[in-house]
Amino acid sequence: MPASRFSAGLVQTLEGEDPRAVTAYAVRAEALGFHALWTLDSALGGPTGHMPLFDGLHALSFVAGVTREIRLGLAVVVMSRRNPTLLAREVATIDRLSGGRMTLGVGLGAPETERVTQLGFAVDRRVRRLVEGVAVMRELWARDEASFEGELYSFSGARVEPKPLQRPGVPIWFGAGREPALRRAARLGDGWIGSGSSSPEDFGSQAAIVRAAVEEEGRDPERFAIAKRVYIAVEESVEVGTRRLGAVIDGMYGASGLGERVSVAGPAEHCAEVLRGMADAGAHELVLTPMYGHLAQLEALAEVVRLV
């Protein structure tokens, strides 16, 4: 199935960015016809902590007021570092303020580090915290008086307002890379979104696992979203684009060589060809995420989308 939607990663970098650049980018992305604006959840102690970033939820709330139709997405919240009741309320608030445009991505996150423990976050039972956290949010969104009985969370008659405008709740997409997590996404999620720190080749093999698992679960594949965040740079050559984009990605993740492996970079025609391959591999939505020269790159990406 060819990709039917192309979205844009929202500006989140702090240094050298006037906050008005964030809203200008959002307004222009909507005018250019992008399907959604996605932010990265810069969880405390997470792999992207090497670069200061605006909080993903607050950035979406900031641009909800200056846009009208473009959808808003956050990928992905590490559930072991969030209280699901508070997260449900925050996400529902943005959904209300935006007129029902929110999609929430959730996941296990990277392996825990000592820094995470020092900050006071739980490091045990990550899968259980993810599974129950999602169930708690859905219960709170769906019912006026919610009840839940789990191993970690247990309550009855809970009232959390506001409710999302989307009923019975905000779509939840799972971020995952390894096969057990991909199968969990197919079983519990409304969709799956591949990480920006994975390569186009990774996406192809992962999407195949997800599609097979969705069918095994007896779910309608047309109603299960498959997406991929893509770090991308349109430049005069592959070498120039990979060098510039790769340096930013390596700095953000603190991982030398990662950017070269996962970047999609080069002339518009080359970028379009790589994206076309991911569409052929099953992507329903590609989240094109520039990491420098944001407005200029956004204009160039509109041409890439036209070529695809």
C-alpha positions in Angstrom: 0.0 0.0 0.0 1.6 3.4 -1.0 1.8 6.0 1.7 -1.2 8.2 1.7 0.0 10.7 4.3 3.1 12.8 4.8 3.6 14.6 8.1 6.3 16.9 9.4 8.3 16.8 12.6 7.8 20.1 14.5 10.7 22.3 15.6 11.7 21.5 19.1 15.3 22.7 19.4 15.9 25.6 21.9 19.2 27.1 21.0 19.0 29.9 18.4 15.2 29.4 17.9 12.8 32.3 18.5 9.6 30.7 19.9 7.7 32.4 17.0 9.7 30.2 14.6 7.8 27.2 16.1 4.4 28.7 15.3 5.6 29.9 11.9 6.7 26.4 11.0 3.4 24.9 12.1 1.3 27.4 10.1 3.4 26.8 7.0 3.3 23.0 7.4 -0.5 23.2 7.4 -0.6 25.5 4.4 1.7 23.1 2.5 -0.8 20.3 3.1 1.1 18.1 5.5 -1.1 15.7 7.3 0.2 16.1 10.9 2.8 17.8 13.1 4.7 15.3 15.3 6.9 16.0 18.3 9.4 13.8 20.0 8.9 13.1 23.7 12.2 14.2 25.2 11.8 12.0 28.4 14.1 12.9 31.2 17.1 10.5 31.2 16.2 9.3 27.7 18.5 8.8 24.7 17.8 12.2 23.2 18.8 14.0 26.5 22.1 15.1 24.9 20.3 18.0 23.2 17.9 20.5 24.8 14.4 20.1 23.4 11.1 21.7 24.1 8.7 19.3 25.8 6.7 17.5 23.1 3.3 17.8 24.7 3.7 21.5 25.5 5.0 22.2 22.0 1.9 20.6 20.5 -0.3 22.7 22.9 1.5 25.8 21.7 0.8 25.2 18.0 -2.8 23.9 18.5 -3.9 27.5 18.8 -2.4 28.7 15.5 -3.5 25.7 13.4 -7.0 24.5 12.4 -6.9 21.1 10.7 -3.5 19.6 10.7 -3.3 16.6 13.2 -1.0 16.6 16.2 1.1 13.6 17.3 3.6 12.8 20.1 6.1 9.9 19.6 6.8 8.3 21.9 6.0 8.6 25.6 8.0 6.3 27.8 5.2 5.1 30.1 7.5 4.1 33.0 8.3 7.8 33.4 4.7 9.1 33.3 1.7 8.8 35.6 -1.0 7.5 33.3 -3.8 9.4 35.0 -2.0 12.7 34.7 -1.0 11.9 31.1 -4.6 11.0 30.2 -5.7 14.4 31.4 -2.9 16.3 29.6 -3.5 14.5 26.3 -7.3 15.0 26.6 -6.7 18.7 27.2 -4.7 19.1 24.0 -7.3 17.0 22.1 -10.0 19.4 23.3 -8.1 22.5 22.6 -7.2 21.4 19.1 -10.7 20.2 18.2 -9.9 16.5 18.3 -6.6 16.3 16.4 -4.4 14.4 18.8 -2.5 11.1 18.4 -0.4 9.6 21.2 2.6 7.4 20.8 3.7 5.2 23.7 6.6 2.8 24.2 9.1 1.1 26.5 11.9 3.5 25.7 15.6 2.7 25.7 17.1 0.5 28.4 17.2 2.2 31.7 20.3 4.0 32.9 21.7 4.9 36.3 20.6 8.5 35.6 17.0 7.4 35.3 17.2 5.8 38.7 18.8 8.9 40.2 15.9 11.0 39.0 13.4 8.8 40.8 11.8 7.0 38.0 10.7 3.3 38.3 12.9 0.9 36.4 11.1 -2.3 37.2 8.4 -4.0 35.2 8.6 -1.8 32.2 6.3 -3.9 30.1 3.6 -4.1 32.8 3.8 -0.3 33.3 3.3 0.2 29.6 0.4 -2.2 29.2 -1.5 -1.1 32.3 -0.8 2.5 31.7 -2.4 2.3 28.3 -5.4 0.5 29.7 -5.8 3.0 32.5 -5.8 5.9 30.0 -8.4 4.3 27.8 -10.6 3.5 30.8 -10.4 7.1 32.1 -11.2 8.5 28.6 -14.1 6.2 28.0 -16.1 6.4 31.2 -17.5 9.1 33.5 -16.7 6.9 36.5 -13.7 4.7 35.6 -12.6 1.5 37.4 -9.5 -0.6 36.9 -8.0 -3.5 38.7 -4.4 -4.3 37.8 -1.1 -5.3 39.4 0.2 -1.7 39.5 -2.9 0.5 39.3 -6.2 -0.1 41.0 -9.1 2.3 41.5 -12.9 2.6 41.2 -15.3 5.5 40.6 -12.5 7.7 39.3 -13.5 10.8 37.4 -11.0 12.5 35.2 -11.9 15.5 33.1 -11.8 16.7 30.4 -12.6 13.8 28.2 -11.0 13.8 24.7 -13.1 15.1 21.9 -12.3 11.9 20.0 -14.4 9.1 21.2 -13.9 6.7 22.9 -10.4 8.2 23.2 -7.3 9.5 21.5 -5.7 7.0 19.1 -2.7 5.3 20.7 0.2 4.1 18.5 3.0 2.0 19.9 6.6 2.7 19.2 8.6 -0.5 19.0 11.6 -2.1 17.4 12.1 -5.7 18.6 9.8 -8.5 17.6 8.0 -9.0 21.0 7.3 -5.3 21.2 6.1 -5.2 17.6 3.7 -8.0 18.3 2.5 -6.2 21.4 1.9 -3.1 19.2 -0.2 -5.2 16.8 -2.2 -6.7 19.7 -2.8 -3.5 21.8 -2.3 -0.4 19.6 -4.3 1.6 17.2 -1.1 1.8 15.1 2.7 1.4 15.2 5.3 4.1 14.5 8.9 3.3 13.7 11.5 5.4 15.4 13.6 8.1 13.8 16.7 6.3 15.1 16.0 3.3 13.0 17.0 3.0 9.3 14.8 2.6 6.3 16.0 -1.0 6.1 15.0 -1.6 9.7 11.6 -0.3 8.9 11.0 -2.8 6.1 11.7 -5.8 8.2 9.8 -4.4 11.2 6.7 -3.5 9.2 6.5 -7.0 7.8 6.4 -8.4 11.4 3.7 -5.9 12.3 1.5 -6.6 9.3 1.7 -10.4 9.9 0.9 -9.9 13.6 -2.1 -7.7 12.9 -3.5 -10.4 10.6 -2.8 -13.1 13.3 -4.7 -11.0 15.8 -7.7 -11.0 13.4 -7.6 -7.2 13.2 -8.5 -5.1 10.1 -5.1 -4.0 8.6 -6.9 -1.1 6.9 -7.7 0.3 10.4 -4.2 -0.2 11.9 -1.8 2.6 11.1 1.8 1.9 10.2 4.1 4.9 10.3 7.8 5.9 10.5 9.6 9.0 11.8 12.3 9.9 9.2 15.2 12.3 9.9 15.7 13.9 6.5 17.7 16.7 4.8 17.3 18.0 1.3 20.8 19.1 0.0 22.8 19.3 -3.2 24.4 15.9 -2.6 24.0 12.8 -0.4 27.4 13.4 1.1 26.6 17.0 2.2 23.1 16.1 3.5 24.4 13.1 5.5 27.2 15.0 7.0 25.1 17.9 8.2 22.1 15.9 9.4 24.3 13.1 10.8 26.2 15.5 13.0 23.0 16.8 14.6 21.6 13.3 15.1 24.8 12.0 16.6 24.8 15.0 19.0 21.2 14.5 20.0 21.5 10.8 20.8 25.1 10.8 21.9 25.9 8.0 19.5 28.6 8.4 16.9 27.7 7.1 13.5 24.0 6.7 14.2 23.1 9.7 11.9 24.9 8.2 8.9 23.0 5.0 9.3 19.4 6.4 9.7 19.5 9.7 7.7 17.6 10.2 4.5 19.6 13.0 2.8 20.5 14.4 -0.6 18.8 15.8 -3.6 15.0 15.8 -3.6 14.8 13.0 -6.2 17.0 10.8 -4.1 15.0 11.5 -0.9 11.8 10.8 -2.8 13.2 7.4 -4.0 14.0 6.3 -0.4 10.6 7.4 0.9 9.0 5.6 -2.0 10.7 2.4 -0.8 9.3 2.8 2.7 5.9 3.4 1.2 6.2 0.2 -0.7 7.3 -1.5 2.5 3.9 -0.6 4.0 4.1 2.9 5.5 0.7 4.6 5.7 2.3 7.7 7.2 5.9 9.1 7.0 6.8 11.8 9.5 9.5 13.9 7.7 11.7 15.5 10.4 14.3 18.1 9.5 16.8 19.0 12.2 18.3 22.3 10.9 17.2 25.1 8.6 13.7 24.1 9.5 11.6 26.5 7.4 13.8 26.1 4.3 13.8 22.4 4.7 10.0 22.3 5.1 9.7 24.0 1.7 12.1 21.5 0.1 10.2 18.6 1.7 7.0 19.7 0.1 8.8 19.2 -3.3 10.0 15.8 -2.1 6.4 14.8 -1.3 5.3 16.0 -4.7 7.9 13.8 -6.3 6.9 10.7 -4.2 
